[in-house]
Amino acid sequence: MHCLTKIPRTNFEKKPYNNPAEQLFRGKVPIEKAVSFFYFTNESPYRDLIHLTKYAGEKECGFYLGALYARELMSENFFCDIDLIVPVPLHPKRLRKRGYNQSMWIAKGISEITRLPIEDKLLFRTGLNESQTHKSRYQRWENTRDIFTKGNYSQAEGKHLLLIDDVITTGATLLACTETLSTIKNIKISVLTLAIAE
């Protein structure tokens, strides 16, 4: 309980239309709202939660945190107009190496609480980009250009999608996803991540 209460929460859900996550997309791609659960800093012990989820095989950690955040967001009616949950996909080669998609496990945790369906055949990663860890903002944008493509999107027309990822740093990956999805007819897109770089 001590660990849970000390999570460095952003509380973006209390101001979903004018917060640092939302501002990363403003003027670039149309999104409805954007939220992140907690702040990600090099000094914080909570950054280990992302590393465990992403690199150490602790996919259940992603599920647990997704469910935990979903419970908190339910009291803010955040999901009231969301139709589908869309996890950011991994490239098949990276998926084989890692064995799972951490964004999918976060999405599963959210779906467990909200009962919203997960749509993982809507967006595909066709380009295998390099690690973004030590890249600048512009390099990250260059690294993610044209690496996503749409799958069967007819069921998504006119829907409000919730795009899920583990962490936002510059927002380059989510921007690339949103650019691809925004070509779907009458689409609305919101973004949810576990963490955001402070």
N, C-alpha and C positions, 0 to 999 in steps of 0.2 A: 504493500500500500504506500509506503514511503516513496518508492521509486515512481509509482504512478502519479502521485501528487506533485512530484518534483519535475516531471516532464516539462521542458521549456515550451509550453504551448504558444502558438501564434495568436489564437482566438480570431483568426481571419473570418470565420463563419459569422461573427457578430458584425462584420463590416465587409461582406463578400464582394462589393462592387468598387471598392477603392482601397485596396491593400497591395503590398509588394508583389504578391503572386499575380493578381489581376493586372497590375501595371506592366508586367513583363510582356503581356499580349496586346495591350491597348495600342491602337493605331497600326497594328501589324496583321492580326487576324481577328475575326469576330468571335468573341466568346461571351457567354452569359455571366458566369461567375467562376472564381478560382479560389481554392482554399488549400492550406497545408496544415498538418497536425502540429508539428513542432519545428523549432529552429535547429539547423545542422551547422555546427561549428567544429573546428579541429580540436578545440579544448574540451568540448562537452563529452561526457561519457555516453551520452545518448546517441552519438554518431555510430557507436558500436552496433546499435540495433539495425541500422541500415547495412552496415558491413556484414553482419551475421546473416541477415536476410538475403543479401545479394551475392555474397561470395563464399560463405561458410556452410552452405547447405541447410541453413535454418529457415526453411520456407514457412514452417509453422509460426515463426515469429512474425512474418508478414501477415499471415492470416489473423493472428491475435491482435496486432496493431490496427489492421484494417477494421476488424470488428469493434475494437475499443473506440476508434475514432467515429465509426458509423453511429454507435450508441450516443455519443456526445452530439453529433450533428442532427440526430433525429429530433432532439429537443428544440432545434432551431428551424425545423421544417425544411431543411436543406434539400431533401430528396423528393419533395412533394410533386415536382413537375418533371422529374427524371424518368426516362423510359428504359434506357439500356446502359449497362456498364461495359466499357470498352478498355481492356488493359492494353498498355503499350506493348507491342509484340517484340520479341527477340528475333534476330536472324536465325534460321534453322541450324546453322553451324554452331553458333553460340549456345543455342538451346540444347543441342546434343552434348556439348562440352559441360554445361552447367547442370543439365538434367531437369531443369524447371525454369519457369519464367516468374521472377519475383513479383512482377506487376499482376500476374494472374492470381497469385496467392493472396495478395492484398485485396484484389477484386473479390475473391471468394469470401474473405472475411466480411467485406462490406455487404455482399449479397446475402450472407447468412443472417445478417441483422435486418436488412431492408426488404429482402425477398425480391429484389430487382434482378432480372435476368442478365447474364453475362453473354456478350456477343464477341467471340474471339475469332470469327472468320470474316470480319468486316475490314480489318486493316492488317496488312502484311509488310514485313520488313524485307525488302529485296536487296538492299545494299548492306554490306558488312563494313561498317565504319570503324575507324580506330578508336581506342579508348579516349574518352573526353577529359580524363582526370586532370591533365596538365596543360590543357589548351585554353587560349584566350576566348573571349566572347565571340569575336569574329571567326576564329578557327573552329569553334564549336558549330557555328551556323554553317560554315562551309562543309564541315564534316557530316552534317545531317541533311544536306540538300538532296532531294529526289531519292531518298532511301526507303520511302514508304509508298505503297500502292493500295488501292481499294480492292476488296474482294466482292462478294455478292452483297450489294448495298440496297437492293430494292426494299428490304424489310426495314431499313433505317430512314427512308424518306419521310419527312415530316416529323421525325422523332427528336427528342432531346437526349443527347449522348453525354455520359459522364466518363471522361478520359482519365485513366488511372496510371500513375507512375510512382516510383519509390521516392525520388528526390528531384527538386528543381534547383539547378545552379544558375545557368543563364536562360533556361527555358528553350534552348535550341531544339531538343528532341521533340518536346511537346508542340512547339511551333510548327515543325515539319509535319507532325501527325495532323494537327489542326488544319494546315493548308491542304492536305490531301482530303480530309473528311469534309471540309467546307464546300467542296464541289458537289456534294450530294444535295438534291433538291429539298428545299424547306427545312434544312437541318439546323439544329441548335446544339451547341457544344459547351460543356463546362469541364473544369479540370479539378482533380483532387490528387494530392500527393501526400505521402507520409511526412516528408520533410522539405524544408527550403533552406538553401544556404543563406546565412545571415550576412 
